[in-house]
Amino acid sequence: MEPGDPLAILRDSLRGAPIIWKGDYPYFIHPISDGIPRMDPDVLRATRDLIISMVDWTKIDLIVSVEAMGLPLLATVGEATGKPTVVIRKRSYGMEGEVEVNVSTGYSKSTTYINDIKPGERILIVDDVISTGGTLEPILETIEGMGAKLQDIIIVIEKGDGRERLSVEKPEWPVRTLARIEIVDGRVEIIE
């Protein structure tokens, strides 16, 4: 892929992404959200650069993401900015202060575990996709309940009404996305 506009690189990578159905839920497959098909390093670099350019780094103490597909973003953004990172895990470690969070996506329910977030820390959340907001909402509520400040929230791909719903219900949460898509006639379409 040629170097160029990071947003164009990300959007181009989304066009033509395969679609599978989980029940009646259309699920697009993309390297940022699924790790397959293989990741073009230019797409990850472009995504990282977009995130970095959007954030006031003087106001961030910690970068947080949810396993598994938030991990490539967390690693590249953390390494490039020198900020520490924490992964919200899908299994318990039993560490002191660990907090359990029940989450629900458009097609599954699970439990996540938050460790090592301290009261007063200014948090940047990075993640791959927001659809319904069913994963993000309980995690954000829990982080706030732990006394941390949700300074910025950047999700790479927006599909569905989750971001819009959260912006109405919780306008204090600064949820932003890089690319908005819809599935139209079994294909990924970019919403400009």
N, C-alpha and C positions, 0 to 999 in steps of 0.2 A: 504494500500500500504506500502511496506517495505521501510525504509529509504535507501537511496543510492545516486547514481549519479543524481544530479538535472536535467541534460539534458536528461538522459535516462527516468526519471520519466515524464518529459514533452512530450517527443517523444512518449512514450508508451501510454500516455493519448490521443494523437492525432490519433493514429492508430484505425481505425474502427469508427471514428466520423461519425454520420449520415450526409447524403447529401440531400438537397432539391434544387429544381430549381426555380429561380425567373426569369421567361421568359427563355432566353437561358443562364442565368448565374448560374453556379453551386455554391451553397452556402453550406459550411460545418457548422455543428453545434457543438460547443464545449463550455465547461463552461467558459473558458477564453474569448472567443469571443462573447458569447451569454447568459451566465448565466444559460444555460440548456445544457445537463442534469446537475444534481446537481454537485457542485464543491467538489472534494475530497480535503481536506485541504492540503494534501501532494503535490498536483499539484500546488496550489497557493503558498505554501511555497517554493517549488523547483523553480518556476518561479521568485519569489521575490529574492531568493538567487542568481540565475543566473544574474539577473539585477544588484544587489548590487556588485557582484564580478567583473563586467565588467567596472565599473565607477570609475574615479578618483574623489572622493567626495570632495577633497580640491578645485576643480574647478567648483563646482555646488552651486548656490545660491537658486535655485527654481526648483521644479519638477512640470511639467505640463502634463496634459492629457486631452483627449476629452471625454465628457460623451457619452454614458453611460458605455460601457464596459471597458474603461480605468480606471474607478473608483476603482475596487478592487486592481488593480496594484498600482495605485497612493497612496491609503491608506496604503497598506502593506509596500511599499518601503519608503514612507514618515515617517511612524511610526518607522520603523527599523533604518533609517538613521538620524532621527531628523531634516530633511530638511523640510521647508515649501512647501505647495502644492497649486496649482491653477487648477481649472477645467474649461476647455473651454466648455461653455454651449450651448444648442440648443434653448435657449430663451433669450431674451433681459431683462436686469435688468435696463437699462438706467443709469448706474453709470457713473460718470465723467470719460472720457477717454475710454469708452467701444468702441471696434472695431468690426465691422460686417465682417464676412468672408463667402462667398458663396463656398460651397464644393459640389463635385460630386463623388459618389461611382460608382461601376460597375452596380448598379441597382437603384440608387435614387439620387436626388439632394436635398440639404437643406442649411440652413444658421446656422452658429455658431457665438458665441459672446465671445470675449476675454476681460477679465477684469484683472486689478491689475498686469500687467507685466510692469516693469519699464525699461527705457533705461539703458544699461550697465549690467543688470542682466545676469548671466550665467545660461542658461536653460538646464535642462535635460527633454526631451520629452519621455514619456513612453506611449505605446498604445498596443492594442491587436493584430490588423491585418493590414498588408499592402497588397493590391491586385493591384489596378491600380495606387495608389498614388494620386487619385483624391481628397481625404480628406486631406491627409498630406501636399501636395504641397502648396495649397493656405494658409494653416495655418502657415507653416514655412515661406513663403514669408511675411506674415503679421507680424509675430513675429519679423523677421529681420527688417521690415519696422518700427516697434515700437522702434528700437534701442537696443533690447536685443541680446545677443550672443547665438546662437545655439551651445552649448558646446558638447552635446551628444544626440543621438536619438536612442532609443532602442524599437523595435517593437517585440512582442513575436512571432507572426506567419507570415511568408511570403508566400503568394500564388500569382502567377502571376508575371508580370514583373515590377511592380511599383518601387521596391527598385532599381533594376538594371537601369531602365530608369532614376530615380532621380540621381543615382550615376554618370551617364554620363552627364546629363543636369546640375546638380548642385553638382559637385564634392566636393565643400566646405561643404556640408551637411553630417555630419558623421552618416548616417543611417545604423544601424546594426540590425540584426534579430537573434532570438534564434533558431527557427526551420523553415525550408523551406519545404513546402508541395506542392504536385500536386494532382489533382483529376484524377485518372486513372481508367477507367472502373467503374465509380460510387463509387470509394473508395478513401480514403485519403492515399497517399503514402508519406513517409518521403524521402526527397532528401538529401543525405549525402554529 
